[in-house]
Amino acid sequence: MATQIADAILHIDESLENWQRDVLNDHMRLQDGVISSGQNDNNPHLMIVQYDPGCTDPLNFIHMIQRHGYHAARVG
């Protein structure tokens, strides 16, 4: 059976430095069900997460970002 893959685009309110974004991406990839996570230098407030919707959901991603002390919302 094939794994389902979904995408979530998250907007992070704060302006983060590269090392802060790297930490968030590293921690995001450690979440159960996350396949990949990344950000683009041209849109540093957006984080794109690919995940297995049978294992997790975007609300978990937002909570993880909040535990780091930042604010985020799903935009796509």
N, CA, C and O atoms as a GROMACS GRO file, in nm:
protein
  304
    1MET      N    1   0.084  -0.118   0.000
    1MET     CA    2   0.000   0.000   0.000
    1MET      C    3   0.088   0.124   0.000
    1MET      O    4   0.186   0.131   0.075
    2ALA      N    5   0.056   0.221  -0.082
    2ALA     CA    6   0.135   0.343  -0.095
    2ALA      C    7   0.104   0.440   0.018
    2ALA      O    8  -0.009   0.450   0.065
    3THR      N    9   0.207   0.509   0.060
    3THR     CA   10   0.191   0.611   0.162
    3THR      C   11   0.132   0.736   0.099
    3THR      O   12   0.176   0.780  -0.007
    4GLN      N   13   0.032   0.794   0.164
    4GLN     CA   14  -0.025   0.920   0.118
    4GLN      C   15   0.069   1.032   0.160
    4GLN      O   16   0.127   1.029   0.268
    5ILE      N   17   0.084   1.131   0.074
    5ILE     CA   18   0.168   1.246   0.106
    5ILE      C   19   0.084   1.372   0.090
    5ILE      O   20   0.018   1.392  -0.012
    6ALA      N   21   0.088   1.456   0.191
    6ALA     CA   22   0.018   1.584   0.188
    6ALA      C   23   0.121   1.695   0.212
    6ALA      O   24   0.229   1.671   0.266
    7ASP      N   25   0.086   1.815   0.172
    7ASP     CA   26   0.171   1.933   0.193
    7ASP      C   27   0.098   2.032   0.282
    7ASP      O   28  -0.024   2.048   0.273
    8ALA      N   29   0.173   2.097   0.367
    8ALA     CA   30   0.120   2.207   0.447
    8ALA      C   31   0.215   2.324   0.433
    8ALA      O   32   0.337   2.308   0.443
    9ILE      N   33   0.160   2.442   0.409
    9ILE     CA   34   0.240   2.564   0.407
    9ILE      C   35   0.206   2.641   0.534
    9ILE      O   36   0.091   2.673   0.560
   10LEU      N   37   0.311   2.669   0.612
   10LEU     CA   38   0.294   2.739   0.738
   10LEU      C   39   0.360   2.876   0.730
   10LEU      O   40   0.469   2.890   0.676
   11HIS      N   41   0.293   2.976   0.783
   11HIS     CA   42   0.349   3.111   0.791
   11HIS      C   43   0.397   3.134   0.933
   11HIS      O   44   0.320   3.122   1.028
   12ILE      N   45   0.526   3.166   0.945
   12ILE     CA   46   0.584   3.196   1.076
   12ILE      C   47   0.591   3.348   1.088
   12ILE      O   48   0.651   3.415   1.003
   13ASP      N   49   0.529   3.402   1.192
   13ASP     CA   50   0.517   3.547   1.206
   13ASP      C   51   0.650   3.616   1.228
   13ASP      O   52   0.674   3.724   1.174
   14GLU      N   53   0.737   3.556   1.306
   14GLU     CA   54   0.863   3.620   1.342
   14GLU      C   55   0.964   3.615   1.227
   14GLU      O   56   0.960   3.526   1.142
   15SER      N   57   1.053   3.713   1.226
   15SER     CA   58   1.166   3.712   1.132
   15SER      C   59   1.278   3.635   1.199
   15SER      O   60   1.337   3.681   1.297
   16LEU      N   61   1.308   3.518   1.146
   16LEU     CA   62   1.408   3.431   1.206
   16LEU      C   63   1.540   3.439   1.131
   16LEU      O   64   1.544   3.459   1.009
   17GLU      N   65   1.647   3.422   1.206
   17GLU     CA   66   1.778   3.412   1.144
   17GLU      C   67   1.793   3.272   1.086
   17GLU      O   68   1.716   3.182   1.119
   18ASN      N   69   1.892   3.255   0.999
   18ASN     CA   70   1.910   3.126   0.932
   18ASN      C   71   1.925   3.012   1.031
   18ASN      O   72   1.867   2.905   1.009
   19TRP      N   73   2.000   3.031   1.138
   19TRP     CA   74   2.021   2.921   1.233
   19TRP      C   75   1.891   2.884   1.303
   19TRP      O   76   1.869   2.767   1.334
   20GLN      N   77   1.803   2.982   1.328
   20GLN     CA   78   1.674   2.954   1.392
   20GLN      C   79   1.585   2.875   1.296
   20GLN      O   80   1.516   2.782   1.338
   21ARG      N   81   1.587   2.911   1.169
   21ARG     CA   82   1.510   2.837   1.069
   21ARG      C   83   1.563   2.695   1.055
   21ARG      O   84   1.486   2.600   1.040
   22ASP      N   85   1.696   2.681   1.059
   22ASP     CA   86   1.756   2.547   1.050
   22ASP      C   87   1.713   2.459   1.167
   22ASP      O   88   1.683   2.341   1.148
   23VAL      N   89   1.711   2.515   1.287
   23VAL     CA   90   1.668   2.439   1.405
   23VAL      C   91   1.523   2.396   1.390
   23VAL      O   92   1.490   2.280   1.417
   24LEU      N   93   1.436   2.488   1.347
   24LEU     CA   94   1.295   2.453   1.328
   24LEU      C   95   1.279   2.342   1.225
   24LEU      O   96   1.202   2.248   1.247
   25ASN      N   97   1.349   2.352   1.114
   25ASN     CA   98   1.340   2.248   1.011
   25ASN      C   99   1.392   2.114   1.063
   25ASN      O  100   1.331   2.010   1.036
   26ASP      N  101   1.502   2.116   1.136
   26ASP     CA  102   1.555   1.991   1.193
   26ASP      C  103   1.455   1.928   1.288
   26ASP      O  104   1.433   1.807   1.284
   27HIS      N  105   1.394   2.010   1.374
   27HIS     CA  106   1.297   1.957   1.470
   27HIS      C  107   1.168   1.912   1.401
   27HIS      O  108   1.104   1.817   1.445
   28MET      N  109   1.130   1.982   1.294
   28MET     CA  110   1.011   1.942   1.220
   28MET      C  111   1.031   1.803   1.159
   28MET      O  112   0.941   1.719   1.162
   29ARG      N  113   1.150   1.780   1.104
   29ARG     CA  114   1.178   1.650   1.041
   29ARG      C  115   1.178   1.536   1.142
   29ARG      O  116   1.163   1.420   1.104
   30LEU      N  117   1.194   1.567   1.270
   30LEU     CA  118   1.192   1.464   1.374
   30LEU      C  119   1.049   1.424   1.414
   30LEU      O  120   1.030   1.324   1.484
   31GLN      N  121   0.950   1.500   1.370
   31GLN     CA  122   0.810   1.471   1.404
   31GLN      C  123   0.764   1.344   1.330
   31GLN      O  124   0.797   1.325   1.213
   32ASP      N  125   0.689   1.260   1.400
   32ASP     CA  126   0.635   1.140   1.337
   32ASP      C  127   0.551   1.178   1.216
   32ASP      O  128   0.466   1.267   1.223
   33GLY      N  129   0.574   1.110   1.105
   33GLY     CA  130   0.496   1.130   0.984
   33GLY      C  131   0.548   1.238   0.891
   33GLY      O  132   0.500   1.251   0.778
   34VAL      N  133   0.648   1.317   0.934
   34VAL     CA  134   0.702   1.422   0.849
   34VAL      C  135   0.802   1.360   0.753
   34VAL      O  136   0.893   1.287   0.793
   35ILE      N  137   0.784   1.388   0.625
   35ILE     CA  138   0.871   1.336   0.521
   35ILE      C  139   0.980   1.437   0.489
   35ILE      O  140   1.097   1.400   0.475
   36SER      N  141   0.943   1.564   0.476
   36SER     CA  142   1.042   1.668   0.452
   36SER      C  143   0.989   1.803   0.501
   36SER      O  144   0.869   1.823   0.518
   37SER      N  145   1.083   1.893   0.522
   37SER     CA  146   1.050   2.027   0.568
   37SER      C  147   1.154   2.122   0.512
   37SER      O  148   1.272   2.088   0.506
   38GLY      N  149   1.110   2.240   0.471
   38GLY     CA  150   1.207   2.335   0.419
   38GLY      C  151   1.150   2.474   0.406
   38GLY      O  152   1.029   2.496   0.415
   39GLN      N  153   1.241   2.568   0.385
   39GLN     CA  154   1.205   2.707   0.366
   39GLN      C  155   1.288   2.762   0.251
   39GLN      O  156   1.393   2.707   0.217
   40ASN      N  157   1.240   2.868   0.192
   40ASN     CA  158   1.306   2.931   0.080
   40ASN      C  159   1.357   3.068   0.125
   40ASN      O  160   1.284   3.142   0.192
   41ASP      N  161   1.479   3.102   0.088
   41ASP     CA  162   1.536   3.231   0.129
   41ASP      C  163   1.455   3.349   0.076
   41ASP      O  164   1.456   3.456   0.136
   42ASN      N  165   1.384   3.331  -0.036
   42ASN     CA  166   1.303   3.439  -0.092
   42ASN      C  167   1.174   3.461  -0.015
   42ASN      O  168   1.115   3.569  -0.021
   43ASN      N  169   1.129   3.359   0.058
   43ASN     CA  170   1.007   3.366   0.141
   43ASN      C  171   1.037   3.308   0.278
   43ASN      O  172   0.986   3.201   0.312
   44PRO      N  173   1.120   3.375   0.358
   44PRO     CA  174   1.168   3.315   0.483
   44PRO      C  175   1.059   3.292   0.588
   44PRO      O  176   1.082   3.218   0.683
   45HIS      N  177   0.944   3.353   0.572
   45HIS     CA  178   0.836   3.333   0.670
   45HIS      C  179   0.756   3.207   0.642
   45HIS      O  180   0.676   3.164   0.726
   46LEU      N  181   0.775   3.146   0.525
   46LEU     CA  182   0.698   3.028   0.488
   46LEU      C  183   0.778   2.900   0.507
   46LEU      O  184   0.894   2.891   0.466
   47MET      N  185   0.716   2.802   0.569
   47MET     CA  186   0.774   2.669   0.585
   47MET      C  187   0.682   2.570   0.514
   47MET      O  188   0.561   2.570   0.536
   48ILE      N  189   0.740   2.487   0.430
   48ILE     CA  190   0.663   2.385   0.360
   48ILE      C  191   0.697   2.249   0.420
   48ILE      O  192   0.813   2.212   0.431
   49VAL      N  193   0.593   2.177   0.459
   49VAL     CA  194   0.611   2.047   0.524
   49VAL      C  195   0.536   1.942   0.442
   49VAL      O  196   0.416   1.957   0.416
   50GLN      N  197   0.605   1.836   0.402
   50GLN     CA  198   0.541   1.720   0.340
   50GLN      C  199   0.528   1.614   0.448
   50GLN      O  200   0.623   1.589   0.524
   51TYR      N  201   0.410   1.552   0.455
   51TYR     CA  202   0.384   1.459   0.565
   51TYR      C  203   0.284   1.352   0.525
   51TYR      O  204   0.213   1.364   0.425
   52ASP      N  205   0.279   1.249   0.606
   52ASP     CA  206   0.181   1.141   0.591
   52ASP      C  207   0.060   1.178   0.676
   52ASP      O  208   0.071   1.178   0.798
   53PRO      N  209  -0.055   1.210   0.614
   53PRO     CA  210  -0.171   1.252   0.691
   53PRO      C  211  -0.230   1.142   0.779
   53PRO      O  212  -0.314   1.170   0.865
   54GLY      N  213  -0.188   1.018   0.758
   54GLY     CA  214  -0.233   0.911   0.846
   54GLY      C  215  -0.159   0.908   0.978
   54GLY      O  216  -0.199   0.838   1.071
   55CYS      N  217  -0.050   0.986   0.987
   55CYS     CA  218   0.034   0.986   1.108
   55CYS      C  219   0.031   1.118   1.185
   55CYS      O  220   0.055   1.119   1.305
   56THR      N  221   0.002   1.227   1.116
   56THR     CA  222   0.009   1.358   1.182
   56THR      C  223  -0.076   1.458   1.105
   56THR      O  224  -0.134   1.424   1.002
   57ASP      N  225  -0.082   1.580   1.155
   57ASP     CA  226  -0.156   1.685   1.087
   57ASP      C  227  -0.091   1.820   1.114
   57ASP      O  228  -0.009   1.832   1.206
   58PRO      N  229  -0.126   1.922   1.036
   58PRO     CA  230  -0.061   2.054   1.049
   58PRO      C  231  -0.074   2.117   1.188
   58PRO      O  232   0.012   2.197   1.226
   59LEU      N  233  -0.178   2.085   1.262
   59LEU     CA  234  -0.190   2.141   1.396
   59LEU      C  235  -0.072   2.098   1.484
   59LEU      O  236  -0.025   2.176   1.567
   60ASN      N  237  -0.024   1.976   1.466
   60ASN     CA  238   0.094   1.932   1.540
   60ASN      C  239   0.216   2.014   1.503
   60ASN      O  240   0.300   2.043   1.589
   61PHE      N  241   0.228   2.053   1.376
   61PHE     CA  242   0.341   2.134   1.332
   61PHE      C  243   0.336   2.272   1.396
   61PHE      O  244   0.438   2.325   1.441
   62ILE      N  245   0.216   2.330   1.400
   62ILE     CA  246   0.200   2.461   1.461
   62ILE      C  247   0.235   2.456   1.609
   62ILE      O  248   0.301   2.545   1.660
   63HIS      N  249   0.191   2.351   1.678
   63HIS     CA  250   0.224   2.337   1.821
   63HIS      C  251   0.374   2.324   1.842
   63HIS      O  252   0.427   2.379   1.938
   64MET      N  253   0.443   2.252   1.754
   64MET     CA  254   0.588   2.238   1.767
   64MET      C  255   0.656   2.374   1.751
   64MET      O  256   0.747   2.406   1.826
   65ILE      N  257   0.611   2.452   1.654
   65ILE     CA  258   0.667   2.586   1.634
   65ILE      C  259   0.639   2.674   1.755
   65ILE      O  260   0.726   2.751   1.797
   66GLN      N  261   0.520   2.664   1.812
   66GLN     CA  262   0.486   2.741   1.931
   66GLN      C  263   0.572   2.702   2.050
   66GLN      O  264   0.607   2.787   2.132
   67ARG      N  265   0.606   2.574   2.062
   67ARG     CA  266   0.695   2.531   2.171
   67ARG      C  267   0.833   2.594   2.161
   67ARG      O  268   0.904   2.604   2.261
   68HIS      N  269   0.870   2.638   2.041
   68HIS     CA  270   0.996   2.708   2.023
   68HIS      C  271   0.982   2.858   2.052
   68HIS      O  272   1.080   2.932   2.047
   69GLY      N  273   0.861   2.902   2.083
   69GLY     CA  274   0.838   3.041   2.119
   69GLY      C  275   0.798   3.131   2.003
   69GLY      O  276   0.801   3.254   2.016
   70TYR      N  277   0.760   3.071   1.890
   70TYR     CA  278   0.721   3.148   1.772
   70TYR      C  279   0.571   3.131   1.746
   70TYR      O  280   0.505   3.046   1.806
   71HIS      N  281   0.520   3.213   1.656
   71HIS     CA  282   0.378   3.208   1.619
   71HIS      C  283   0.367   3.164   1.474
   71HIS      O  284   0.442   3.211   1.388
   72ALA      N  285   0.274   3.074   1.446
   72ALA     CA  286   0.257   3.023   1.310
   72ALA      C  287   0.111   2.994   1.283
   72ALA      O  288   0.032   2.972   1.375
   73ALA      N  289   0.078   2.995   1.154
   73ALA     CA  290  -0.057   2.960   1.109
   73ALA      C  291  -0.044   2.889   0.975
   73ALA      O  292   0.049   2.913   0.899
   74ARG      N  293  -0.139   2.801   0.948
   74ARG     CA  294  -0.141   2.731   0.819
   74ARG      C  295  -0.200   2.824   0.713
   74ARG      O  296  -0.304   2.886   0.736
   75VAL      N  297  -0.133   2.832   0.598
   75VAL     CA  298  -0.184   2.914   0.489
   75VAL      C  299  -0.216   2.830   0.367
   75VAL      O  300  -0.275   2.880   0.271
   76GLY      N  301  -0.181   2.706   0.368
   76GLY     CA  302  -0.211   2.621   0.254
   76GLY      C  303  -0.188   2.476   0.286
   76GLY      O  304  -0.208   2.390   0.200
   0.00000   0.00000   0.00000
